Amino acid sequence: MVKDRDLDETGEALLAALAEHSPETPTPALRERLLRKAMRHERSQPISWRRSALIAGTLAMTLLLAASLAWGLSANRTLAQERTLLTQLQDAAAKDEIVFEIVDARNVIKATLRSPTDDSPTAPYGKVFTRPDMPYVVAMAGRLSPAPSGQEYHLYLDDRRIGTITPNESGFGYFVYRADAVGIAYQQARVVLEPPQTMGASGRVVLTWTGR
Amino acid sequence: MLRSIEPSDEALAERVGEGDIVAFATLYDRYARRVYAWATRILGPGDADDATQEVFLRLWDRARQFDPARGLFGAWFAAVSRHEIIGRARRRGREQRLVASEEIDELLAQAPDPRPSVEARAWMTERDALLAAAVRELPAEQRRVIVMAYFGGLSQSEIAAAISAPLGTVKKRTSLALAKLRRAIAQHGSAPAREG
């Protein structure tokens, strides 16, 4: 008899395989419904906690409920602000087929740009996608702060400024650039915050990636 | 070497245990397609939403029970998902689970979608792809029995009857498939922090 534990140990691989082969995707409505429900859902607690909660009395429960509601509202706002790069990319990409041509390609080459100063989970980050058989570069960044007045986020590939990333209200921005040739192998990518007319990457480096 | 700035599944699970709804949403983004695909195929599209929701509410409720010292989040969550989905499927009878798991086996025998959605692509790590390849590379007869056991929740006796093979053969094939998948999981190491 095969044990459940044995199956569960390998479930990760089997589920990854099924996901790779399946076109089914849950609807955004399911996600929203689930998150709303989770925030309302009473989490099971250890028995000792329940006893303590009973002893605490009605007043404490009322205060807890009020605090939970406040937390729920706050979490909702946070969620709205933290739309993933992916979701935003999908929204944006719907308008631009070339993004899919690059990002979805099996031969895509991807560079992940990160902040040189901020290693936290909420730090800004970026990605640059290229294909060896196409001249296009898809560049995107997330969690960018609004650019200060008189400054812009410029993307440099090697030493060449190729475009401007204009973040939306949630800090996401992307653009597609057509390179001069096919198959250029870039060694460095930087997002630099600097005045609009600057061409020499002389401003503050916000995101960076260097190839090996 | 490029370094991801995204938190690992294990770190997110710990935050979920503390009631972090943003971490919960991130884990949902990473794992919902897997659960939903399984639920759709075993339970049907009409019940897949409900089953998926229930699996993730279990995660929300029980994340504190996850202990990273005992294994990876992916394996733990696979067990949580299996408990819920197979539990529902068992109420529908063996025949439906048999047919559905045969369909999953046929699906896995095919080449993967050459043009997955942006969402699928973005959340699939290199490790996921390697594990999926390990499943694809199983000999057909081994993949078939492990798929029927895992996705369909069928016992080895039920599988033996379904494929008209001796029970000993089913046991051997299952054992070989499990060993190969375990090796693949060990070979490709622990789950890396995912990219955004």
Interface residues (C-beta under 8 A of the other chain):
Chain A: M1 V2 D4 D6 L7 D8 E9 T10 G11 E12 A13 L14 L15 A16 A17 L18 A19 E20 H21 S22 P23 E24 T25 P26 T27 L30 R31 R33 L34 L35 K37 A38 M39 H41 R43 S44 W71 A75 T78 L79 E82 T84 L85 L86 L89 Q90 A93 V99 F100 V103 D104 R106 A111 T112 R114 S115 D119 S120 P121 A123 Y125 K127 G142 W209 R212
Chain B: M1 L2 R3 S4 I5 E6 P7 G19 I21 V22 F24 A25 T26 Y28 D29 A32 R33 R34 V35 Y36 A37 W38 T40 R41 P45 A48 D49 T52 Q53 F56 L57 W60 D61 R62 G71 L72 G74 A75 A78 A79 S81 R82 I104 L107 L108 Q110 P112 D113 P114 R115 P116 S117 V118 E119 A120 R121 A122 W123 M124 D128 A129 L131 A132 A134 V135 R136 I146 V147 A149 Y150 F151 S155 Q156 K171 T174 S175 A177 L178 L181 R182 A184 I185 E195 G196
